[in-house]
Amino acid sequence: MVQEGPCGLTRLLHPQDEEVPDLATYGVDWEVHDDPALMNHFIENNPQDIIKADSSLLTTPTRMSHIVCDSPDAMLTPDEQQMFMQHIGEVEDITS
């Protein structure tokens, strides 16, 4: 769950709101999109995702997914968070 080691915990405790400038292209890997070999592989293995009129263009979803995530019932209290971070700081360097 925490991919950045103990430093990644700060993102869990204080998540950042992210501004998405263009939702239609959000998350597009443009290096892959511009690589003909990778795009040919994608087209061969995902024919349902290709616009029939122009096989070089990918379709965009008609609607974006919205996933509601409820907060877990076992959240730490502020005192428990402080104790946890103190303990992590004793066993790992979390200053960077």
Backbone as ProteinMPNN parsed JSONL, in Angstrom:
{"seq_chain_A": "MVQEGPCGLTRLLHPQDEEVPDLATYGVDWEVHDDPALMNHFIENNPQDIIKADSSLLTTPTRMSHIVCDSPDAMLTPDEQQMFMQHIGEVEDITS", "coords_chain_A": {"N_chain_A": [[0.824, -1.191, 0.0], [1.88, 1.297, 0.823], [4.052, 2.753, -1.191], [6.303, 4.302, -1.201], [7.925, 3.852, 0.947], [8.478, 4.741, 4.419], [8.268, 7.515, 4.058], [6.163, 7.793, 2.354], [3.973, 7.688, 3.961], [3.133, 10.194, 4.766], [1.559, 11.122, 2.699], [-0.677, 9.569, 3.014], [-1.658, 10.493, 5.43], [-2.025, 13.193, 4.906], [-3.507, 13.745, 2.272], [-3.13, 14.991, -1.1], [-4.981, 17.327, -2.983], [-5.622, 17.138, -6.389], [-5.374, 19.032, -9.284], [-6.951, 18.577, -12.313], [-6.225, 19.298, -15.459], [-7.082, 18.579, -18.109], [-9.341, 16.332, -18.529], [-9.903, 14.408, -20.455], [-7.447, 13.628, -21.512], [-6.025, 12.906, -19.321], [-3.697, 10.953, -17.635], [-2.709, 9.73, -19.899], [-0.138, 8.052, -21.502], [2.068, 9.576, -23.234], [4.498, 8.962, -24.466], [4.278, 6.246, -25.038], [2.04, 6.411, -26.67], [3.098, 7.728, -28.877], [4.803, 5.852, -29.913], [5.119, 3.757, -32.536], [5.416, 0.9, -32.62], [4.569, -0.005, -30.081], [1.957, 1.018, -30.106], [0.856, -0.378, -32.275], [0.92, -2.945, -31.209], [-0.898, -2.569, -29.107], [-3.249, -1.969, -30.575], [-3.604, -4.361, -31.991], [-4.208, -6.082, -29.888], [-6.343, -4.948, -28.597], [-8.812, -4.436, -30.096], [-11.395, -3.481, -29.716], [-11.135, -0.957, -28.676], [-10.61, 0.926, -30.608], [-11.208, 3.602, -32.841], [-13.316, 3.213, -35.526], [-13.319, 4.678, -37.938], [-10.818, 5.852, -38.124], [-8.046, 4.243, -37.611], [-5.823, 5.023, -36.194], [-6.441, 6.49, -34.016], [-7.415, 6.527, -30.599], [-10.292, 5.634, -28.702], [-12.213, 7.693, -26.472], [-13.541, 7.293, -23.211], [-17.111, 7.249, -22.814], [-18.096, 8.127, -20.455], [-16.527, 9.035, -17.393], [-15.098, 6.983, -14.852], [-16.395, 6.819, -11.567], [-15.497, 6.285, -8.42], [-16.52, 5.584, -5.271], [-15.032, 5.819, -2.213], [-15.264, 4.699, 0.929], [-14.299, 5.854, 4.155], [-12.126, 3.954, 6.234], [-13.159, 2.159, 9.184], [-11.317, 1.976, 11.198], [-9.592, 4.17, 11.737], [-6.73, 5.996, 12.858], [-6.471, 7.857, 15.855], [-5.579, 11.341, 16.42], [-3.579, 11.334, 18.472], [-2.73, 8.658, 18.351], [-1.741, 8.623, 15.746], [0.436, 10.338, 16.025], [1.999, 8.862, 17.842], [2.48, 6.616, 16.262], [3.924, 7.735, 14.066], [6.126, 8.636, 15.486], [7.194, 6.22, 16.377], [7.8, 5.017, 13.877], [9.694, 6.859, 13.025], [11.727, 6.241, 14.767], [12.651, 3.798, 13.888], [13.107, 4.074, 11.178], [14.472, 6.395, 8.759], [12.701, 9.169, 8.256], [12.9, 11.729, 7.394], [13.504, 12.747, 4.89]], "CA_chain_A": [[0.0, 0.0, 0.0], [2.771, 2.454, 0.844], [5.085, 2.424, -2.158], [7.466, 5.165, -1.053], [8.488, 3.63, 2.27], [7.872, 5.553, 5.474], [7.965, 8.867, 3.578], [4.864, 7.743, 1.705], [2.903, 7.778, 4.953], [2.619, 11.558, 4.866], [0.491, 11.26, 1.71], [-1.871, 8.954, 3.582], [-2.162, 11.35, 6.496], [-2.375, 14.488, 4.331], [-3.594, 13.583, 0.816], [-3.138, 16.232, -1.873], [-5.976, 17.459, -4.038], [-4.924, 17.317, -7.656], [-6.112, 19.718, -10.34], [-6.846, 17.849, -13.58], [-6.501, 20.314, -16.471], [-7.803, 18.04, -19.259], [-9.737, 15.004, -18.097], [-9.888, 13.472, -21.589], [-6.091, 13.128, -21.75], [-5.388, 12.63, -18.029], [-3.161, 9.611, -17.505], [-2.239, 9.199, -21.179], [1.31, 7.933, -21.613], [2.312, 10.083, -24.582], [5.638, 8.264, -25.065], [3.721, 5.022, -25.617], [1.138, 6.826, -27.747], [3.904, 8.135, -30.032], [5.656, 4.737, -30.329], [4.313, 2.929, -33.444], [5.473, -0.527, -32.284], [3.695, -0.229, -28.927], [0.57, 1.272, -30.488], [0.42, -1.511, -33.095], [0.65, -4.034, -30.272], [-2.141, -2.227, -28.42], [-4.354, -2.082, -31.532], [-3.806, -5.786, -32.268], [-4.731, -6.777, -28.717], [-7.497, -4.221, -28.049], [-9.535, -3.88, -31.247], [-12.619, -2.822, -29.277], [-10.829, 0.409, -28.246], [-10.162, 1.699, -31.761], [-12.225, 4.284, -33.633], [-13.344, 2.508, -36.813], [-13.047, 5.57, -39.06], [-9.392, 6.168, -38.175], [-7.465, 3.266, -36.691], [-4.695, 5.567, -35.441], [-6.957, 7.209, -32.851], [-8.067, 5.73, -29.566], [-11.537, 6.225, -28.233], [-12.277, 8.167, -25.095], [-14.751, 6.759, -22.599], [-18.269, 8.137, -22.864], [-18.177, 8.718, -19.112], [-15.398, 8.656, -16.564], [-15.455, 6.201, -13.676], [-16.419, 7.51, -10.277], [-15.46, 5.253, -7.408], [-16.68, 6.135, -3.933], [-14.264, 5.06, -1.221], [-15.613, 5.059, 2.298], [-13.182, 5.824, 5.093], [-12.156, 2.758, 7.082], [-13.623, 2.403, 10.544], [-10.224, 1.853, 12.159], [-8.621, 5.256, 11.586], [-5.989, 6.348, 14.065], [-6.741, 9.167, 16.451], [-4.375, 12.175, 16.295], [-2.546, 10.86, 19.399], [-2.201, 7.411, 17.82], [-0.935, 8.981, 14.573], [1.703, 10.893, 16.516], [2.77, 7.745, 18.395], [2.887, 5.793, 15.124], [4.986, 8.429, 13.345], [7.299, 8.65, 16.363], [7.767, 4.868, 16.316], [8.4, 4.846, 12.546], [10.895, 7.693, 13.017], [12.782, 5.58, 15.544], [13.179, 2.634, 13.173], [13.431, 4.46, 9.808], [14.702, 7.812, 8.539], [11.558, 9.715, 7.511], [13.115, 13.171, 7.281], [13.727, 13.189, 3.509]], "C_chain_A": [[0.871, 1.259, 0.0], [3.964, 2.117, -0.033], [6.353, 3.233, -1.961], [8.09, 5.023, 0.33], [7.823, 4.522, 3.293], [7.52, 6.97, 5.028], [6.604, 8.915, 2.898], [3.709, 7.855, 2.666], [2.319, 9.183, 5.044], [1.507, 11.797, 3.861], [-0.805, 10.635, 2.213], [-2.505, 9.851, 4.635], [-2.648, 12.692, 5.974], [-2.451, 14.363, 2.809], [-3.692, 14.929, 0.11], [-4.284, 16.212, -2.868], [-5.234, 17.791, -5.321], [-5.844, 17.978, -8.666], [-5.878, 18.966, -11.645], [-7.223, 18.811, -14.693], [-7.347, 19.801, -17.644], [-8.134, 16.579, -18.975], [-9.661, 13.978, -19.223], [-8.496, 12.889, -21.834], [-5.353, 12.817, -20.451], [-4.928, 11.17, -17.974], [-2.67, 9.001, -18.801], [-0.709, 9.193, -21.173], [1.688, 8.312, -23.043], [3.514, 9.435, -25.244], [5.175, 6.961, -25.712], [2.843, 5.375, -26.809], [1.903, 7.17, -29.018], [4.827, 7.024, -30.546], [4.843, 3.782, -31.211], [4.295, 1.438, -33.084], [4.539, -0.845, -31.118], [2.232, -0.009, -29.28], [0.029, 0.161, -31.385], [0.091, -2.715, -32.224], [-0.682, -3.792, -29.549], [-3.344, -2.449, -29.34], [-4.657, -3.552, -31.826], [-4.499, -6.493, -31.112], [-5.951, -6.115, -28.092], [-8.331, -3.618, -29.177], [-10.816, -3.145, -30.857], [-12.387, -1.358, -28.887], [-10.415, 1.319, -29.388], [-11.357, 2.343, -32.46], [-12.181, 3.688, -35.041], [-12.978, 3.409, -37.993], [-11.563, 5.866, -39.212], [-8.688, 5.281, -37.151], [-6.258, 3.802, -35.919], [-5.144, 6.3, -34.181], [-7.613, 6.258, -31.869], [-9.342, 6.426, -29.128], [-11.369, 6.756, -26.827], [-13.55, 7.604, -24.49], [-15.894, 7.759, -22.703], [-18.519, 8.785, -21.516], [-17.001, 8.211, -18.298], [-15.902, 7.888, -15.345], [-15.45, 7.09, -12.439], [-16.522, 6.426, -9.213], [-15.517, 5.928, -6.047], [-15.934, 5.235, -2.966], [-14.636, 5.56, 0.166], [-14.376, 4.972, 3.178], [-13.262, 4.557, 5.932], [-12.587, 3.124, 8.499], [-12.487, 2.449, 11.552], [-9.17, 2.94, 11.977], [-7.955, 5.55, 12.931], [-6.424, 7.721, 14.562], [-5.486, 10.022, 16.249], [-3.247, 11.734, 17.232], [-1.907, 9.569, 18.888], [-1.339, 7.668, 16.591], [0.431, 9.484, 15.009], [2.589, 9.778, 17.072], [3.301, 6.859, 17.268], [4.046, 6.441, 14.385], [6.267, 8.486, 14.18], [7.984, 7.285, 16.312], [8.458, 4.625, 14.973], [9.699, 5.653, 12.463], [12.045, 7.085, 13.794], [13.405, 4.421, 14.77], [13.579, 2.95, 11.739], [13.668, 5.962, 9.737], [13.56, 8.348, 7.675], [11.687, 11.223, 7.293], [13.245, 13.65, 5.842], [12.44, 13.393, 2.771]], "O_chain_A": [[0.606, 2.19, -0.761], [4.795, 1.288, 0.337], [7.393, 2.874, -2.513], [8.712, 5.959, 0.833], [6.718, 5.013, 3.063], [6.583, 7.569, 5.555], [5.962, 9.964, 2.869], [2.576, 8.093, 2.246], [1.142, 9.346, 5.364], [0.6, 12.587, 4.124], [-1.897, 11.102, 1.887], [-3.729, 9.958, 4.723], [-3.58, 13.272, 6.531], [-1.546, 14.83, 2.116], [-4.259, 15.883, 0.642], [-4.531, 15.198, -3.52], [-4.329, 18.625, -5.331], [-6.97, 17.528, -8.875], [-4.733, 18.744, -12.038], [-8.402, 19.12, -14.869], [-8.232, 20.511, -18.121], [-7.295, 15.697, -19.163], [-9.385, 12.804, -18.972], [-8.382, 11.763, -22.319], [-4.165, 12.494, -20.485], [-5.712, 10.261, -18.245], [-2.248, 7.844, -18.803], [-0.073, 10.204, -20.875], [1.637, 7.481, -23.95], [3.56, 9.356, -26.472], [5.625, 6.611, -26.803], [2.899, 4.709, -27.843], [1.411, 6.93, -30.12], [5.558, 7.234, -31.514], [3.972, 3.072, -30.707], [3.263, 0.784, -33.23], [3.805, -1.832, -31.157], [1.361, -0.748, -28.82], [-1.14, -0.206, -31.268], [-0.89, -3.418, -32.465], [-1.491, -4.708, -29.402], [-4.34, -3.047, -28.932], [-5.821, -3.947, -31.901], [-5.293, -7.408, -31.332], [-6.536, -6.659, -27.155], [-8.535, -2.405, -29.206], [-11.273, -2.273, -31.596], [-13.347, -0.595, -28.779], [-9.904, 2.41, -29.134], [-12.393, 1.705, -32.647], [-11.125, 3.663, -35.674], [-12.378, 2.935, -38.958], [-11.096, 6.107, -40.325], [-8.738, 5.555, -35.952], [-5.72, 3.096, -35.067], [-4.31, 6.69, -33.364], [-8.282, 5.302, -32.262], [-9.45, 7.651, -29.18], [-10.49, 6.32, -26.083], [-14.548, 7.453, -25.194], [-15.674, 8.97, -22.683], [-19.092, 9.872, -21.442], [-16.536, 7.088, -18.493], [-17.012, 8.127, -14.87], [-14.617, 7.984, -12.291], [-17.534, 5.73, -9.126], [-14.659, 6.745, -5.713], [-16.179, 4.03, -2.909], [-14.355, 6.703, 0.526], [-13.513, 4.12, 2.97], [-14.356, 4.13, 6.302], [-12.4, 4.255, 8.948], [-12.686, 2.925, 12.67], [-7.975, 2.657, 12.056], [-8.552, 5.371, 13.993], [-6.705, 8.624, 13.774], [-4.426, 9.479, 15.936], [-2.08, 11.754, 16.838], [-0.692, 9.397, 18.977], [-0.317, 7.008, 16.405], [1.456, 9.107, 14.439], [3.791, 9.75, 16.807], [4.445, 6.405, 17.319], [5.045, 5.78, 14.103], [7.368, 8.394, 13.637], [9.208, 7.204, 16.216], [9.567, 4.092, 14.931], [10.688, 5.185, 11.899], [13.208, 7.376, 13.516], [14.574, 4.099, 14.981], [14.318, 2.176, 11.13], [13.135, 6.719, 10.549], [13.466, 8.015, 6.493], [10.696, 11.907, 7.037], [13.11, 14.847, 5.587], [12.453, 13.765, 1.597]]}, "name": "protein", "num_of_chains": 1, "seq": "MVQEGPCGLTRLLHPQDEEVPDLATYGVDWEVHDDPALMNHFIENNPQDIIKADSSLLTTPTRMSHIVCDSPDAMLTPDEQQMFMQHIGEVEDITS"}
